[in-house]
Structure formats: C-alpha cells, structure tokens
C-alpha cells in the first residue's frame, strides 16, 4: 500500500484527491492537511508520497519543507517559474535521501497532456500557432500553467525545426494579443460556467488545425494524479520531473 498524504485537502482539487486516494485499492490516506495544519506531522515513517494542491503563493514553501522532511512530492499547484523550479532542484540536491523525487504537473488531465503532445508534433509544419486557455473565474493565475507549458513546447519544436518568428504585422496592441511566451501568443479567458479548457490554433496559407482539450469536471484529473503517485512511489524518478507526459508512452 502506498501511504499518501494530501496537502490542500479541503480545496477544490484536494478534496477530489482525498476521495481518489480513498477509492484506490493500492493506496491509503495518511494525512489530509489544509491551511493552518502542521506539515511537520508528515514524515517518511508515515508517508510515502505527498500530493500538494494548494495555491501558488504557498506551494513553493510547502514543497521545500516536504523535501527537507525526506518525502516524495507530487505537485498539482500551478504558477511554477524557472526560478521556482531551480529552488526545488537545489533543495533536492541537499535532500535527506539521494533518490528523493518531486513531480510537478502543469495539468493532470490525460486529454490536456495529449493535446500538448499533438501540438508539439504539429508545430514544425505550420507557419503560425497561438494558444487559448479558458477557465472558471476563481482561478488565481493567468495564463494557466498548462498554456505556458504548451506554448514552450510549440516554441521548442519550432526552434528545433529551424523556423523563425511567426508572421504578425500588429502595430497597435493594447494587450489584446495576449501574453507572449517564447514567441507564442497565449490568451486567457475567465468565464463563469467553464472548468478547464485549452485550444491550440495552428495555421498555414489556406488551412488551419485546431487541437482542443476540455475537462468538464475536476474528476478528470484524478487518473493522472494517481498515475503520478504510483510512478513516484515505484522509484526510478529521482530529482525533479515536470509534465505527466514523462509518465506516458508518447
């Protein structure tokens, strides 16, 4: 049995993780902690993997503290920058265990991971590409971590293919062209009634490819969360790993 503790257990995602762990035959819930609870209760003696689903303002501190505790961590909180990831890598270099692991996923939905993968495969064959992400208005970060991850994947694929900058004759913007991530425009929509959605638009002269992933309910993220917990618990993933695609046969 994999002993799992959930940090952020009363949140929108954390509560679903608690239910998923309780429903998994190969896992048992060690602790369900939320804001104000003592993370020091979590130790390698009672927990194999911690699932951290909180908010960007506290997630880094939580992860660094858990690394010091000597436990592996699966992180679903978004808002990770290169600087924040570097701090996690530095902490793992001084971790109590040499094989300690932290896994961070921009998105746990299989549909979103596949959309990201397809976008990367298609990117070298299209002159233009833009990303639109659509979420509920209570989401605290924009653009989403998933959209940033997708844009970077598109940019890396274009660079590897030797493609230059995308055509764009815009002279007056005012912010309507979205945030530019490694040369890729990313647009964020916050609208009541939405959950989590991403659309990648790729275009050539006379044609367009649209790749879209829709998560209509947070339960769609749970298979990915449980997959990550199992992979981390099995070992062989020491250090920092980013992206659920690393655990899929893509």
N, C-alpha and C positions, 0 to 999 in steps of 0.2 A: 504494500500500500504506500502510495506517495502522500506524505503529510504536507498539506498545503495551508498556508496562512494567507488571508486576504486583507490587504490594507486599502481602505476606502470602501469598506464592506457595506456601508449604508448609502452609497451613491447610486446613481442611475445604472452604471455599469457594474460596480462592485457587488450590488445585490444579486444581479444575474449570475456573476461568477460564483458567489456563495451557493446559489441553487445548483449550478452546473457541477461544482465540486461535490456537493452532497449527493448528486444523482449519478456520479461516476463510480463504477464498481471497483476501480483500481485506485481510488483516492479517498482520503479522509480529511475533514476540515480540522485544522489545529486551532487557529485563532481567526476571528472575524473582527478586525480592528478598524476604528474610524477616527475622525478628528478628536484629539484630546486623549486618546488611548496611548499607552506606553509601548513603543516599538521594542523596548528592551526585553519585553516578555518573550520575543521571538529569539530562539537560539537553535543551533544545529542539532541539539538534543530533542527538540520537539517539532522542528520544521525542516522539510527537505527543499521546498520551493515556496517563495513568497510571490503572490500576484499583486502588483501595485497599480491601482486605478484610482488616482486622486485628481489633482489639478496641477497645472504647470508650475505654479508658484511654490509648491511644497514637494513636488515629485523628486527633484534632484537631491534635496537634503535627505529624503526618505531612502532613496537608493543608496546614497553614500553611507548612511548609517547602517543599512542592512548588509552592505558589503563588509563593513567592519565587524558585523556580528558573525560573519562566516557562513552566510546562507546564500543560495542562488536566488535570483530575482527575475521574474517575468513582468515587463512593464507595458501597460497599455495607455498610460497617460501620454498625451501629445505635447508639442511645444519644444522638442529637442533640437538644439542648435549644435553646430560643430564644436563650439566652445564647451557646451554642457556635456556632450559625448566624450570630449577629451578628459574632462574631470572624472568621468566614470572609468575610463581606461586607466587613468593614473591611480585611482583608488584600487582597481583590480590588481595592479602591479604590486600593491602592498597588502593584498588581502590575506587573511589567515590561512586560506587554502590555495595551493598552486593551481588547482583545477576549477576554481570558482568561476561562475558564469552569470552574466547579466544579458538578458534578451529583451530588446525593445522593438515593438511592432508599431509602425505608423497606422496599421489597420489589421484587424484580426479576421475580417470577412474574407472568405475564400474568393468571392466574386471580385472584390476590390483588388486583391493580390493578383488575380488572373488578368484583370483589366490593366493593371500596371505593367505586367509582363508583356501582354499583347501590344501595348503602346510602345514599349521599348523595342520590340521586334519590328514594328511597323515604321518607327520614326525615321530610319535612314532612307526610306522610299518616298517620303513626302516633303514638299518644299516648306510647308507651314504646319505648325502644331500649337494648339492652345488648350488649356485645362480649365474646366469649370467645376467647382465643387459647391454642393448645395446641402445645407444643414439646418437644423432647428435653431431658433433664435437664442436658446440658452447656452449654446456652445461658446466657450470663452476665448478661443483662439481663431484667428483667420489670417491667411488661408489655413486650411487643415494640414496636419502633418502628412496625411495621405497625398494631398495635392502637391505639396512641396516635394515629397519623395518621387511622385510620378514625373514632375517637371524635371527633376535632376536626372532621372533615368532616361527621359527623352533627350535631354541635353548631352548626356554621356554617349548615347547611341549615335547621335548626330555627329559629335566630335570624332568618335571612332571611325565613322564613315567618311570623314573629311569634309563634311558640309559646313558652310559658312553661316552667317547670320540670316535669319528669316526675313523675307520682304515685309516692310512696314513703312509706309510713307506718311504716317501720322505726324502732324506738326503741332497741333494743339490737343492736349490730352485732358488735363483737369482731374486725372485719376481714373478715368473710365476704362483705361486699357489694362487695369489690374496691376498686381504686383509682378515684377519681373524676377523670375527665379532661374539663374543660369541662362538667361536669354529667352526663356519661355514665359509667356504671359499667363498668369493664373488669376482667375476671377472667383470671388466668394459670394455666395448668396445665403442670406439668413432669413428663413421664411417659416412662419407657423404652419404646421402640418407636415413638414419634412422631417426625415430622420437623418440618414446619411447617404449621399449620392455623389457620384463623380462622373463627369463626361469629358472625354478626350476627343478633340476635333483635329483631324489631320487632312490637309488639302493639297492637291495639285491642280494644275490648269484643267478645268472640266470635270473634276471628280473630288469626292470627299469621303473619308472614312470616319465613322463615329463609333467610339467604344464607350459603353456606359455600364456602370455598376450601380445597383440600387440595393440598399439594406433598409427594409421597411420596418424592422423590429430589431432591438438590441440582442435578441436571442440569436441572431445570425452570426454574431461574433464569437459565440461560445465554443463551437467546434475548433476554431482556430486557437482560442485560449487554452483549451485542454490539450490540443496537439503540442503547443509550445511548452506547457508544463511537463508533458511526458518526454519530449525531446531533451529538455534541460535536465530532468531527473535521471535520464538514462546515461548522462555524461557524454564526453567527447565534444563538448562545445565550450571549452574554457575561454574566458575572456569576454569581450563584448561582441554580440551579434545583433545586427539590425535588419529587420524585414522578415516576414513569415515565409517569403519565397525561399529563404535559405533552408527551410524545413520541408519544402515540397520538391517533387521530382520534376523540375522545369528545365 
